[in-house]
């Protein structure tokens, strides 16, 4: 994928799972990668794995729900690399429960990251993408098409992402900016080890059978292919 050589890629939620795997895969393809997430220590570990000298990687502690964090991250990126070619809005989490067991504020908390965090990411980098005729990639879910019982907060947020992608694909096309909506099935990441407060529990067992899981590394490889082709949408499932 030679079209990634020296491209500057910004990835939110890059401290683990799909984001971390995607950063490593894009770096292998020759890209300069900017890692954004709240967990600074994990970011630094991943950054050192990608490039111990730090020439082709930048790790920035960043919370997509905090005003100003993404603007500062974009400024740091421009200062180091001079441009932004690809933005991957990946930060997100899940919240479970039937409607009657949840409160409106539970929905709001989830949407602050899964919806408004994505919007904030776009606003902070859109001018850069227009300048480079770049690529916007939104990591969503197959649940942007299918909603399950007890999963309304997460599914609602992902349905919103599908609508956003469909709209922005048309809005940004005249500027040469492509929009890719990524819809994985069940990926083997820590997202199902997060409780409804967004706190990670290492002892929680993944309820999804292994045969239905796709690895984060394989997911990243398929996403890179979709980005390289500027696909409008890409659904990902394990191969039997």
Buried (B, 14 or more C-beta within 10 A) or exposed (E): BEBBEEBBBBBBBBBBBBBBBBBBBBBBBBBBBBBBBBBBEBBBBBBEEBBEEEEBBBBBBBBBBEEEBBEEBBEBBBEBBEBBBBBBBBBBBBBBBEEEEBEEEBBEBBBBBBBBBBEBBBEBBBEBBBBBEBBBBBBBBBBBBEBEEBBBBBBBBBBBBBEBBEEBBEEBEEEEBBBBBBBBBBBBBBBBBBEBEEEEEEEEEBEEEEEEBBEBBBBBBBBBEBBBEEBEBBBBBBEE
